[in-house]
Amino acid sequence: MITSTDHAGRTCTLTHNGSPVKPGEILEDFRGDQARILGGQAPHKPGSTGQIHTSAGNYYPSVFGCTWEAQP
C-alpha cells in the first residue's frame, strides 16, 4: 500500500477504483499509456490533490484515475 501524511497530519492511502495501490503496480493513464506507480505525496494543503510518482514522472493522481483517501 502507498501511504503518505496529508496537511492535517492524517495518514492517507493512494487508491485506484476504491482499492489501495501497491508500490510497483502498473496503471494506465487517461491517454492509455502505462506507468509503474512508485509512491507519492498526499495533499499538502486544503484543495490540493497531491501527487503520485511514476516511472514516467510525477503527476496529479487523477491522471491515473487515483485519489488519496484519508484513513479513519
N, CA, C and O atoms as a Tripos MOL2 file, in Angstrom:
@<TRIPOS>MOLECULE
protein
  288   287    72     0     0
PROTEIN
NO_CHARGES

@<TRIPOS>ATOM
      1 N           0.8340   -1.1790    0.0000 N.3       1 MET1
      2 CA          0.0000    0.0000    0.0000 C.3       1 MET1
      3 C           0.8870    1.2540    0.0000 C.2       1 MET1
      4 O           1.9020    1.3050    0.6950 O.2       1 MET1
      5 N           0.5000    2.2400   -0.7690 N.am      2 ILE2
      6 CA          1.2210    3.5120   -0.7860 C.3       2 ILE2
      7 C           0.4950    4.4710    0.1450 C.2       2 ILE2
      8 O          -0.6840    4.7670   -0.0460 O.2       2 ILE2
      9 N           1.2170    4.9540    1.1600 N.am      3 THR3
     10 CA          0.6270    5.8700    2.1310 C.3       3 THR3
     11 C           1.4830    7.1300    2.2400 C.2       3 THR3
     12 O           2.6640    7.1340    1.8940 O.2       3 THR3
     13 N           0.8530    8.1980    2.7300 N.am      4 SER4
     14 CA          1.5230    9.4760    2.9450 C.3       4 SER4
     15 C           0.6900   10.2590    3.9510 C.2       4 SER4
     16 O          -0.4950    9.9820    4.1360 O.2       4 SER4
     17 N           1.3070   11.2290    4.5920 N.am      5 THR5
     18 CA          0.6110   12.0760    5.5660 C.3       5 THR5
     19 C           0.1910   13.3740    4.8900 C.2       5 THR5
     20 O           0.9910   14.0080    4.2020 O.2       5 THR5
     21 N          -1.0740   13.7710    5.0870 N.am      6 ASP6
     22 CA         -1.5610   14.9920    4.4570 C.3       6 ASP6
     23 C          -1.3240   16.2190    5.3340 C.2       6 ASP6
     24 O          -0.7070   16.1200    6.3950 O.2       6 ASP6
     25 N          -1.8150   17.3730    4.8890 N.am      7 HIS7
     26 CA         -1.6300   18.6600    5.5750 C.3       7 HIS7
     27 C          -2.2040   18.6710    6.9810 C.2       7 HIS7
     28 O          -1.7520   19.4520    7.8180 O.2       7 HIS7
     29 N          -3.1870   17.8260    7.2610 N.am      8 ALA8
     30 CA         -3.8210   17.7920    8.5780 C.3       8 ALA8
     31 C          -3.1980   16.7290    9.4830 C.2       8 ALA8
     32 O          -3.6630   16.5170   10.6030 O.2       8 ALA8
     33 N          -2.1500   16.0610    9.0000 N.am      9 GLY9
     34 CA         -1.4900   15.0340    9.7950 C.3       9 GLY9
     35 C          -2.1490   13.6720    9.7210 C.2       9 GLY9
     36 O          -1.7940   12.7690   10.4780 O.2       9 GLY9
     37 N          -3.1180   13.5090    8.8060 N.am     10 ARG10
     38 CA         -3.8070   12.2260    8.6490 C.3      10 ARG10
     39 C          -3.0180   11.3210    7.7080 C.2      10 ARG10
     40 O          -2.4030   11.7860    6.7490 O.2      10 ARG10
     41 N          -3.0450   10.0270    7.9990 N.am     11 THR11
     42 CA         -2.4530    9.0650    7.0900 C.3      11 THR11
     43 C          -3.4280    8.8210    5.9510 C.2      11 THR11
     44 O          -4.6000    8.5240    6.1800 O.2      11 THR11
     45 N          -2.9380    8.9470    4.7170 N.am     12 CYS12
     46 CA         -3.7590    8.7520    3.5260 C.3      12 CYS12
     47 C          -3.2030    7.5920    2.7140 C.2      12 CYS12
     48 O          -1.9970    7.3470    2.6910 O.2      12 CYS12
     49 N          -4.1080    6.8840    2.0500 N.am     13 THR13
     50 CA         -3.7450    5.7690    1.1850 C.3      13 THR13
     51 C          -4.0840    6.1320   -0.2470 C.2      13 THR13
     52 O          -5.1620    6.6630   -0.5150 O.2      13 THR13
     53 N          -3.1740    5.8530   -1.1740 N.am     14 LEU14
     54 CA         -3.4420    6.0640   -2.5890 C.3      14 LEU14
     55 C          -4.3330    4.9360   -3.0780 C.2      14 LEU14
     56 O          -4.0050    3.7620   -2.9090 O.2      14 LEU14
     57 N          -5.4730    5.2950   -3.6920 N.am     15 THR15
     58 CA         -6.4070    4.2760   -4.1610 C.3      15 THR15
     59 C          -6.6940    4.4400   -5.6520 C.2      15 THR15
     60 O          -6.5790    5.5300   -6.2120 O.2      15 THR15
     61 N          -7.0670    3.3360   -6.2690 N.am     16 HIS16
     62 CA         -7.4780    3.3110   -7.6780 C.3      16 HIS16
     63 C          -8.7320    2.4590   -7.7410 C.2      16 HIS16
     64 O          -8.7010    1.2790   -7.3950 O.2      16 HIS16
     65 N          -9.8390    3.0510   -8.1820 N.am     17 ASN17
     66 CA        -11.1420    2.3620   -8.2110 C.3      17 ASN17
     67 C         -11.4990    1.7740   -6.8490 C.2      17 ASN17
     68 O         -12.0670    0.6850   -6.7660 O.2      17 ASN17
     69 N         -11.1610    2.5050   -5.7770 N.am     18 GLY18
     70 CA        -11.5130    2.0930   -4.4270 C.3      18 GLY18
     71 C         -10.5680    1.1000   -3.7750 C.2      18 GLY18
     72 O         -10.7450    0.7630   -2.6040 O.2      18 GLY18
     73 N          -9.5680    0.6230   -4.5060 N.am     19 SER19
     74 CA         -8.6140   -0.3540   -3.9550 C.3      19 SER19
     75 C          -7.2610    0.3070   -3.7350 C.2      19 SER19
     76 O          -6.8450    1.1400   -4.5400 O.2      19 SER19
     77 N          -6.5630   -0.0540   -2.6470 N.am     20 PRO20
     78 CA         -5.2320    0.5060   -2.4030 C.3      20 PRO20
     79 C          -4.2600    0.1560   -3.5280 C.2      20 PRO20
     80 O          -4.2840   -0.9520   -4.0640 O.2      20 PRO20
     81 N          -3.4120    1.1130   -3.8720 N.am     21 VAL21
     82 CA         -2.3850    0.9060   -4.8920 C.3      21 VAL21
     83 C          -1.1240    0.3970   -4.2030 C.2      21 VAL21
     84 O          -0.7130    0.9230   -3.1690 O.2      21 VAL21
     85 N          -0.5210   -0.6240   -4.7840 N.am     22 LYS22
     86 CA          0.7100   -1.1960   -4.2360 C.3      22 LYS22
     87 C           1.9100   -0.6160   -4.9750 C.2      22 LYS22
     88 O           1.8220   -0.3500   -6.1730 O.2      22 LYS22
     89 N           3.0410   -0.4140   -4.2770 N.am     23 PRO23
     90 CA          4.2410    0.0610   -4.9650 C.3      23 PRO23
     91 C           4.6270   -0.9080   -6.0870 C.2      23 PRO23
     92 O           4.6420   -2.1240   -5.8910 O.2      23 PRO23
     93 N           4.9330   -0.3610   -7.2500 N.am     24 GLY24
     94 CA          5.3020   -1.1810   -8.3930 C.3      24 GLY24
     95 C           4.1380   -1.5790   -9.2790 C.2      24 GLY24
     96 O           4.3380   -2.1570  -10.3470 O.2      24 GLY24
     97 N           2.9200   -1.2750   -8.8430 N.am     25 GLU25
     98 CA          1.7360   -1.6070   -9.6430 C.3      25 GLU25
     99 C           1.7440   -0.7790  -10.9340 C.2      25 GLU25
    100 O           2.1130    0.3960  -10.9230 O.2      25 GLU25
    101 N           1.3430   -1.3880  -12.0200 N.am     26 ILE26
    102 CA          1.2910   -0.6970  -13.3010 C.3      26 ILE26
    103 C          -0.1490   -0.2710  -13.5730 C.2      26 ILE26
    104 O          -1.0670   -1.0910  -13.5750 O.2      26 ILE26
    105 N          -0.3280    1.0400  -13.8040 N.am     27 LEU27
    106 CA         -1.6430    1.5910  -14.1020 C.3      27 LEU27
    107 C          -1.6050    2.3200  -15.4360 C.2      27 LEU27
    108 O          -0.5420    2.6910  -15.9330 O.2      27 LEU27
    109 N          -2.7690    2.5140  -15.9940 N.am     28 GLU28
    110 CA         -2.9110    3.1950  -17.2760 C.3      28 GLU28
    111 C          -3.4330    4.6080  -17.0380 C.2      28 GLU28
    112 O          -4.3430    4.8140  -16.2350 O.2      28 GLU28
    113 N          -2.8490    5.5840  -17.7430 N.am     29 ASP29
    114 CA         -3.3340    6.9570  -17.6060 C.3      29 ASP29
    115 C          -4.4920    7.2130  -18.5650 C.2      29 ASP29
    116 O          -4.9030    6.3140  -19.2980 O.2      29 ASP29
    117 N          -5.0150    8.4280  -18.5630 N.am     30 PHE30
    118 CA         -6.1890    8.7420  -19.3840 C.3      30 PHE30
    119 C          -5.8980    8.6970  -20.8840 C.2      30 PHE30
    120 O          -6.8230    8.6510  -21.6950 O.2      30 PHE30
    121 N          -4.6100    8.7110  -21.2530 N.am     31 ARG31
    122 CA         -4.2390    8.6230  -22.6700 C.3      31 ARG31
    123 C          -4.0480    7.1790  -23.1270 C.2      31 ARG31
    124 O          -3.8950    6.9130  -24.3190 O.2      31 ARG31
    125 N          -4.0570    6.2430  -22.1650 N.am     32 GLY32
    126 CA         -3.8390    4.8400  -22.4950 C.3      32 GLY32
    127 C          -2.4040    4.3930  -22.3180 C.2      32 GLY32
    128 O          -2.0830    3.2390  -22.6020 O.2      32 GLY32
    129 N          -1.5190    5.2900  -21.8500 N.am     33 ASP33
    130 CA         -0.1220    4.9380  -21.5890 C.3      33 ASP33
    131 C          -0.0050    4.2980  -20.2120 C.2      33 ASP33
    132 O          -0.7360    4.6640  -19.2920 O.2      33 ASP33
    133 N           0.8980    3.3560  -20.0690 N.am     34 GLN34
    134 CA          1.0880    2.6780  -18.7920 C.3      34 GLN34
    135 C           2.3560    3.1740  -18.0990 C.2      34 GLN34
    136 O           3.3250    3.5710  -18.7470 O.2      34 GLN34
    137 N           2.3240    3.1420  -16.7700 N.am     35 ALA35
    138 CA          3.4840    3.5130  -15.9610 C.3      35 ALA35
    139 C           3.4230    2.7580  -14.6410 C.2      35 ALA35
    140 O           2.3460    2.4140  -14.1540 O.2      35 ALA35
    141 N           4.5880    2.5090  -14.0770 N.am     36 ARG36
    142 CA          4.7040    1.8550  -12.7730 C.3      36 ARG36
    143 C           4.5720    2.9250  -11.6910 C.2      36 ARG36
    144 O           5.2520    3.9500  -11.7390 O.2      36 ARG36
    145 N           3.6940    2.6830  -10.7170 N.am     37 ILE37
    146 CA          3.4780    3.6240   -9.6140 C.3      37 ILE37
    147 C           4.5300    3.3620   -8.5470 C.2      37 ILE37
    148 O           4.6420    2.2460   -8.0390 O.2      37 ILE37
    149 N           5.3060    4.3960   -8.2070 N.am     38 LEU38
    150 CA          6.4260    4.2410   -7.2770 C.3      38 LEU38
    151 C           6.1420    4.7940   -5.8880 C.2      38 LEU38
    152 O           6.6980    4.3030   -4.9060 O.2      38 LEU38
    153 N           5.2890    5.8050   -5.7900 N.am     39 GLY39
    154 CA          4.9950    6.4210   -4.4980 C.3      39 GLY39
    155 C           4.2110    7.6940   -4.7180 C.2      39 GLY39
    156 O           3.5730    7.8710   -5.7550 O.2      39 GLY39
    157 N           4.2590    8.5830   -3.7380 N.am     40 GLY40
    158 CA          3.5380    9.8370   -3.9050 C.3      40 GLY40
    159 C           3.4900   10.6580   -2.6360 C.2      40 GLY40
    160 O           4.0450   10.2840   -1.6030 O.2      40 GLY40
    161 N           2.8130   11.7840   -2.7390 N.am     41 GLN41
    162 CA          2.6560   12.7060   -1.6190 C.3      41 GLN41
    163 C           1.1900   13.1020   -1.5270 C.2      41 GLN41
    164 O           0.6150   13.6190   -2.4850 O.2      41 GLN41
    165 N           0.5910   12.8550   -0.3670 N.am     42 ALA42
    166 CA         -0.8020   13.2510   -0.1270 C.3      42 ALA42
    167 C          -0.9050   14.7760   -0.1830 C.2      42 ALA42
    168 O           0.1160   15.4620   -0.1290 O.2      42 ALA42
    169 N          -2.1280   15.3190   -0.2910 N.am     43 PRO43
    170 CA         -2.3040   16.7740   -0.3860 C.3      43 PRO43
    171 C          -1.5760   17.5340    0.7200 C.2      43 PRO43
    172 O          -1.6890   17.1940    1.8970 O.2      43 PRO43
    173 N          -0.8250   18.5730    0.3260 N.am     44 HIS44
    174 CA         -0.0410   19.3580    1.2750 C.3      44 HIS44
    175 C          -0.7930   20.5890    1.7910 C.2      44 HIS44
    176 O          -0.3150   21.2830    2.6890 O.2      44 HIS44
    177 N          -1.9780   20.8560    1.2170 N.am     45 LYS45
    178 CA         -2.8250   21.9540    1.6870 C.3      45 LYS45
    179 C          -4.2580   21.6650    1.2640 C.2      45 LYS45
    180 O          -4.4790   20.8760    0.3450 O.2      45 LYS45
    181 N          -5.2420   22.2910    1.9190 N.am     46 PRO46
    182 CA         -6.6320   22.0850    1.5180 C.3      46 PRO46
    183 C          -6.8170   22.4590    0.0430 C.2      46 PRO46
    184 O          -6.2570   23.4510   -0.4220 O.2      46 PRO46
    185 N          -7.5860   21.6820   -0.6700 N.am     47 GLY47
    186 CA         -7.8370   21.9540   -2.0770 C.3      47 GLY47
    187 C          -6.8280   21.3260   -3.0160 C.2      47 GLY47
    188 O          -7.0320   21.3100   -4.2300 O.2      47 GLY47
    189 N          -5.7430   20.8100   -2.4680 N.am     48 SER48
    190 CA         -4.7230   20.1400   -3.2870 C.3      48 SER48
    191 C          -5.1260   18.6790   -3.5030 C.2      48 SER48
    192 O          -5.8430   18.1020   -2.6850 O.2      48 SER48
    193 N          -4.6680   18.0890   -4.5980 N.am     49 THR49
    194 CA         -4.9400   16.6630   -4.8540 C.3      49 THR49
    195 C          -3.7400   15.8020   -4.5530 C.2      49 THR49
    196 O          -3.8290   14.5760   -4.6080 O.2      49 THR49
    197 N          -2.6040   16.4260   -4.2310 N.am     50 GLY50
    198 CA         -1.3810   15.6710   -4.0030 C.3      50 GLY50
    199 C          -0.7270   15.2890   -5.3220 C.2      50 GLY50
    200 O          -1.0910   15.8060   -6.3770 O.2      50 GLY50
    201 N           0.2370   14.3850   -5.2560 N.am     51 GLN51
    202 CA          0.9490   13.9170   -6.4430 C.3      51 GLN51
    203 C           1.2060   12.4330   -6.3230 C.2      51 GLN51
    204 O           1.1590   11.8570   -5.2360 O.2      51 GLN51
    205 N           1.4800   11.8210   -7.4720 N.am     52 ILE52
    206 CA          1.9790   10.4500   -7.4680 C.3      52 ILE52
    207 C           3.2700   10.4310   -8.2730 C.2      52 ILE52
    208 O           3.4360   11.1860   -9.2310 O.2      52 ILE52
    209 N           4.1760    9.5540   -7.8670 N.am     53 HIS53
    210 CA          5.4580    9.3960   -8.5310 C.3      53 HIS53
    211 C           5.4060    8.1060   -9.3340 C.2      53 HIS53
    212 O           5.1100    7.0390   -8.7960 O.2      53 HIS53
    213 N           5.6950    8.2100  -10.6220 N.am     54 THR54
    214 CA          5.6260    7.0560  -11.5060 C.3      54 THR54
    215 C           6.9500    6.8870  -12.2490 C.2      54 THR54
    216 O           7.8300    7.7450  -12.1730 O.2      54 THR54
    217 N           7.0800    5.7850  -12.9600 N.am     55 SER55
    218 CA          8.2610    5.5490  -13.7740 C.3      55 SER55
    219 C           8.3450    6.5320  -14.9380 C.2      55 SER55
    220 O           9.3920    6.6410  -15.5770 O.2      55 SER55
    221 N           7.2600    7.2470  -15.2210 N.am     56 ALA56
    222 CA          7.2260    8.2160  -16.3140 C.3      56 ALA56
    223 C           7.2810    9.6570  -15.8150 C.2      56 ALA56
    224 O           7.2290   10.5830  -16.6240 O.2      56 ALA56
    225 N           7.3840    9.8710  -14.4970 N.am     57 GLY57
    226 CA          7.4330   11.2140  -13.9190 C.3      57 GLY57
    227 C           6.4040   11.3970  -12.8170 C.2      57 GLY57
    228 O           5.7670   10.4380  -12.3820 O.2      57 GLY57
    229 N           6.2480   12.6360  -12.3710 N.am     58 ASN58
    230 CA          5.2950   12.9720  -11.3090 C.3      58 ASN58
    231 C           4.0310   13.5480  -11.9270 C.2      58 ASN58
    232 O           4.0870   14.3500  -12.8590 O.2      58 ASN58
    233 N           2.8720   13.1200  -11.3860 N.am     59 TYR59
    234 CA          1.5910   13.5210  -11.9450 C.3      59 TYR59
    235 C           0.5750   13.7640  -10.8370 C.2      59 TYR59
    236 O           0.7540   13.3450   -9.6930 O.2      59 TYR59
    237 N          -0.5120   14.4640  -11.2170 N.am     60 TYR60
    238 CA         -1.6700   14.5240  -10.3400 C.3      60 TYR60
    239 C          -2.2860   13.1290  -10.3200 C.2      60 TYR60
    240 O          -2.2640   12.4350  -11.3360 O.2      60 TYR60
    241 N          -2.8370   12.7060   -9.1810 N.am     61 PRO61
    242 CA         -3.4180   11.3590   -9.1020 C.3      61 PRO61
    243 C          -4.5060   11.0930  -10.1390 C.2      61 PRO61
    244 O          -4.6360    9.9670  -10.6180 O.2      61 PRO61
    245 N          -5.2880   12.1110  -10.4910 N.am     62 SER62
    246 CA         -6.4020   11.9200  -11.4260 C.3      62 SER62
    247 C          -5.9400   11.4940  -12.8170 C.2      62 SER62
    248 O          -6.7200   10.9040  -13.5640 O.2      62 SER62
    249 N          -4.6940   11.7800  -13.1790 N.am     63 VAL63
    250 CA         -4.1710   11.3700  -14.4840 C.3      63 VAL63
    251 C          -4.2480    9.8470  -14.6220 C.2      63 VAL63
    252 O          -4.4640    9.3270  -15.7170 O.2      63 VAL63
    253 N          -4.0710    9.1420  -13.5080 N.am     64 PHE64
    254 CA         -4.1270    7.6810  -13.4980 C.3      64 PHE64
    255 C          -5.4040    7.1540  -12.8420 C.2      64 PHE64
    256 O          -5.4970    5.9640  -12.5410 O.2      64 PHE64
    257 N          -6.3860    8.0290  -12.6200 N.am     65 GLY65
    258 CA         -7.6390    7.6030  -12.0130 C.3      65 GLY65
    259 C          -7.5100    7.2700  -10.5380 C.2      65 GLY65
    260 O          -8.2660    6.4510  -10.0170 O.2      65 GLY65
    261 N          -6.5520    7.9030   -9.8590 N.am     66 CYS66
    262 CA         -6.2920    7.6220   -8.4410 C.3      66 CYS66
    263 C          -6.7490    8.7860   -7.5650 C.2      66 CYS66
    264 O          -6.9460    9.9030   -8.0430 O.2      66 CYS66
    265 N          -6.9110    8.5030   -6.2810 N.am     67 THR67
    266 CA         -7.2150    9.5280   -5.2820 C.3      67 THR67
    267 C          -6.4900    9.1760   -3.9920 C.2      67 THR67
    268 O          -6.1590    8.0150   -3.7520 O.2      67 THR67
    269 N          -6.2490   10.1760   -3.1740 N.am     68 TRP68
    270 CA         -5.7240    9.9630   -1.8260 C.3      68 TRP68
    271 C          -6.9100    9.8990   -0.8740 C.2      68 TRP68
    272 O          -7.7120   10.8330   -0.8320 O.2      68 TRP68
    273 N          -7.0380    8.8300   -0.1160 N.am     69 GLU69
    274 CA         -8.1410    8.6410    0.8350 C.3      69 GLU69
    275 C          -7.5950    8.6650    2.2490 C.2      69 GLU69
    276 O          -6.7120    7.8800    2.5950 O.2      69 GLU69
    277 N          -8.1260    9.5780    3.0750 N.am     70 ALA70
    278 CA         -7.7230    9.6610    4.4820 C.3      70 ALA70
    279 C          -8.2400    8.4370    5.2200 C.2      70 ALA70
    280 O          -9.3900    8.0370    5.0370 O.2      70 ALA70
    281 N          -7.3970    7.8420    6.0510 N.am     71 GLN71
    282 CA         -7.8130    6.6750    6.8300 C.3      71 GLN71
    283 C          -8.5240    7.1650    8.0900 C.2      71 GLN71
    284 O          -8.1280    8.1620    8.6940 O.2      71 GLN71
    285 N          -9.5790    6.4470    8.4750 N.am     72 PRO72
    286 CA        -10.3480    6.8850    9.6600 C.3      72 PRO72
    287 C          -9.5540    6.7800   10.9400 C.2      72 PRO72
    288 O         -10.0630    7.1100   12.0110 O.2      72 PRO72
@<TRIPOS>BOND
     1     1     2 1
     2     2     3 1
     3     3     4 2
     4     3     5 am
     5     5     6 1
     6     6     7 1
     7     7     8 2
     8     7     9 am
     9     9    10 1
    10    10    11 1
    11    11    12 2
    12    11    13 am
    13    13    14 1
    14    14    15 1
    15    15    16 2
    16    15    17 am
    17    17    18 1
    18    18    19 1
    19    19    20 2
    20    19    21 am
    21    21    22 1
    22    22    23 1
    23    23    24 2
    24    23    25 am
    25    25    26 1
    26    26    27 1
    27    27    28 2
    28    27    29 am
    29    29    30 1
    30    30    31 1
    31    31    32 2
    32    31    33 am
    33    33    34 1
    34    34    35 1
    35    35    36 2
    36    35    37 am
    37    37    38 1
    38    38    39 1
    39    39    40 2
    40    39    41 am
    41    41    42 1
    42    42    43 1
    43    43    44 2
    44    43    45 am
    45    45    46 1
    46    46    47 1
    47    47    48 2
    48    47    49 am
    49    49    50 1
    50    50    51 1
    51    51    52 2
    52    51    53 am
    53    53    54 1
    54    54    55 1
    55    55    56 2
    56    55    57 am
    57    57    58 1
    58    58    59 1
    59    59    60 2
    60    59    61 am
    61    61    62 1
    62    62    63 1
    63    63    64 2
    64    63    65 am
    65    65    66 1
    66    66    67 1
    67    67    68 2
    68    67    69 am
    69    69    70 1
    70    70    71 1
    71    71    72 2
    72    71    73 am
    73    73    74 1
    74    74    75 1
    75    75    76 2
    76    75    77 am
    77    77    78 1
    78    78    79 1
    79    79    80 2
    80    79    81 am
    81    81    82 1
    82    82    83 1
    83    83    84 2
    84    83    85 am
    85    85    86 1
    86    86    87 1
    87    87    88 2
    88    87    89 am
    89    89    90 1
    90    90    91 1
    91    91    92 2
    92    91    93 am
    93    93    94 1
    94    94    95 1
    95    95    96 2
    96    95    97 am
    97    97    98 1
    98    98    99 1
    99    99   100 2
   100    99   101 am
   101   101   102 1
   102   102   103 1
   103   103   104 2
   104   103   105 am
   105   105   106 1
   106   106   107 1
   107   107   108 2
   108   107   109 am
   109   109   110 1
   110   110   111 1
   111   111   112 2
   112   111   113 am
   113   113   114 1
   114   114   115 1
   115   115   116 2
   116   115   117 am
   117   117   118 1
   118   118   119 1
   119   119   120 2
   120   119   121 am
   121   121   122 1
   122   122   123 1
   123   123   124 2
   124   123   125 am
   125   125   126 1
   126   126   127 1
   127   127   128 2
   128   127   129 am
   129   129   130 1
   130   130   131 1
   131   131   132 2
   132   131   133 am
   133   133   134 1
   134   134   135 1
   135   135   136 2
   136   135   137 am
   137   137   138 1
   138   138   139 1
   139   139   140 2
   140   139   141 am
   141   141   142 1
   142   142   143 1
   143   143   144 2
   144   143   145 am
   145   145   146 1
   146   146   147 1
   147   147   148 2
   148   147   149 am
   149   149   150 1
   150   150   151 1
   151   151   152 2
   152   151   153 am
   153   153   154 1
   154   154   155 1
   155   155   156 2
   156   155   157 am
   157   157   158 1
   158   158   159 1
   159   159   160 2
   160   159   161 am
   161   161   162 1
   162   162   163 1
   163   163   164 2
   164   163   165 am
   165   165   166 1
   166   166   167 1
   167   167   168 2
   168   167   169 am
   169   169   170 1
   170   170   171 1
   171   171   172 2
   172   171   173 am
   173   173   174 1
   174   174   175 1
   175   175   176 2
   176   175   177 am
   177   177   178 1
   178   178   179 1
   179   179   180 2
   180   179   181 am
   181   181   182 1
   182   182   183 1
   183   183   184 2
   184   183   185 am
   185   185   186 1
   186   186   187 1
   187   187   188 2
   188   187   189 am
   189   189   190 1
   190   190   191 1
   191   191   192 2
   192   191   193 am
   193   193   194 1
   194   194   195 1
   195   195   196 2
   196   195   197 am
   197   197   198 1
   198   198   199 1
   199   199   200 2
   200   199   201 am
   201   201   202 1
   202   202   203 1
   203   203   204 2
   204   203   205 am
   205   205   206 1
   206   206   207 1
   207   207   208 2
   208   207   209 am
   209   209   210 1
   210   210   211 1
   211   211   212 2
   212   211   213 am
   213   213   214 1
   214   214   215 1
   215   215   216 2
   216   215   217 am
   217   217   218 1
   218   218   219 1
   219   219   220 2
   220   219   221 am
   221   221   222 1
   222   222   223 1
   223   223   224 2
   224   223   225 am
   225   225   226 1
   226   226   227 1
   227   227   228 2
   228   227   229 am
   229   229   230 1
   230   230   231 1
   231   231   232 2
   232   231   233 am
   233   233   234 1
   234   234   235 1
   235   235   236 2
   236   235   237 am
   237   237   238 1
   238   238   239 1
   239   239   240 2
   240   239   241 am
   241   241   242 1
   242   242   243 1
   243   243   244 2
   244   243   245 am
   245   245   246 1
   246   246   247 1
   247   247   248 2
   248   247   249 am
   249   249   250 1
   250   250   251 1
   251   251   252 2
   252   251   253 am
   253   253   254 1
   254   254   255 1
   255   255   256 2
   256   255   257 am
   257   257   258 1
   258   258   259 1
   259   259   260 2
   260   259   261 am
   261   261   262 1
   262   262   263 1
   263   263   264 2
   264   263   265 am
   265   265   266 1
   266   266   267 1
   267   267   268 2
   268   267   269 am
   269   269   270 1
   270   270   271 1
   271   271   272 2
   272   271   273 am
   273   273   274 1
   274   274   275 1
   275   275   276 2
   276   275   277 am
   277   277   278 1
   278   278   279 1
   279   279   280 2
   280   279   281 am
   281   281   282 1
   282   282   283 1
   283   283   284 2
   284   283   285 am
   285   285   286 1
   286   286   287 1
   287   287   288 2
@<TRIPOS>SUBSTRUCTURE
     1 MET1         2 RESIDUE 1 A MET
     2 ILE2         6 RESIDUE 1 A ILE
     3 THR3        10 RESIDUE 1 A THR
     4 SER4        14 RESIDUE 1 A SER
     5 THR5        18 RESIDUE 1 A THR
     6 ASP6        22 RESIDUE 1 A ASP
     7 HIS7        26 RESIDUE 1 A HIS
     8 ALA8        30 RESIDUE 1 A ALA
     9 GLY9        34 RESIDUE 1 A GLY
    10 ARG10       38 RESIDUE 1 A ARG
    11 THR11       42 RESIDUE 1 A THR
    12 CYS12       46 RESIDUE 1 A CYS
    13 THR13       50 RESIDUE 1 A THR
    14 LEU14       54 RESIDUE 1 A LEU
    15 THR15       58 RESIDUE 1 A THR
    16 HIS16       62 RESIDUE 1 A HIS
    17 ASN17       66 RESIDUE 1 A ASN
    18 GLY18       70 RESIDUE 1 A GLY
    19 SER19       74 RESIDUE 1 A SER
    20 PRO20       78 RESIDUE 1 A PRO
    21 VAL21       82 RESIDUE 1 A VAL
    22 LYS22       86 RESIDUE 1 A LYS
    23 PRO23       90 RESIDUE 1 A PRO
    24 GLY24       94 RESIDUE 1 A GLY
    25 GLU25       98 RESIDUE 1 A GLU
    26 ILE26      102 RESIDUE 1 A ILE
    27 LEU27      106 RESIDUE 1 A LEU
    28 GLU28      110 RESIDUE 1 A GLU
    29 ASP29      114 RESIDUE 1 A ASP
    30 PHE30      118 RESIDUE 1 A PHE
    31 ARG31      122 RESIDUE 1 A ARG
    32 GLY32      126 RESIDUE 1 A GLY
    33 ASP33      130 RESIDUE 1 A ASP
    34 GLN34      134 RESIDUE 1 A GLN
    35 ALA35      138 RESIDUE 1 A ALA
    36 ARG36      142 RESIDUE 1 A ARG
    37 ILE37      146 RESIDUE 1 A ILE
    38 LEU38      150 RESIDUE 1 A LEU
    39 GLY39      154 RESIDUE 1 A GLY
    40 GLY40      158 RESIDUE 1 A GLY
    41 GLN41      162 RESIDUE 1 A GLN
    42 ALA42      166 RESIDUE 1 A ALA
    43 PRO43      170 RESIDUE 1 A PRO
    44 HIS44      174 RESIDUE 1 A HIS
    45 LYS45      178 RESIDUE 1 A LYS
    46 PRO46      182 RESIDUE 1 A PRO
    47 GLY47      186 RESIDUE 1 A GLY
    48 SER48      190 RESIDUE 1 A SER
    49 THR49      194 RESIDUE 1 A THR
    50 GLY50      198 RESIDUE 1 A GLY
    51 GLN51      202 RESIDUE 1 A GLN
    52 ILE52      206 RESIDUE 1 A ILE
    53 HIS53      210 RESIDUE 1 A HIS
    54 THR54      214 RESIDUE 1 A THR
    55 SER55      218 RESIDUE 1 A SER
    56 ALA56      222 RESIDUE 1 A ALA
    57 GLY57      226 RESIDUE 1 A GLY
    58 ASN58      230 RESIDUE 1 A ASN
    59 TYR59      234 RESIDUE 1 A TYR
    60 TYR60      238 RESIDUE 1 A TYR
    61 PRO61      242 RESIDUE 1 A PRO
    62 SER62      246 RESIDUE 1 A SER
    63 VAL63      250 RESIDUE 1 A VAL
    64 PHE64      254 RESIDUE 1 A PHE
    65 GLY65      258 RESIDUE 1 A GLY
    66 CYS66      262 RESIDUE 1 A CYS
    67 THR67      266 RESIDUE 1 A THR
    68 TRP68      270 RESIDUE 1 A TRP
    69 GLU69      274 RESIDUE 1 A GLU
    70 ALA70      278 RESIDUE 1 A ALA
    71 GLN71      282 RESIDUE 1 A GLN
    72 PRO72      286 RESIDUE 1 A PRO
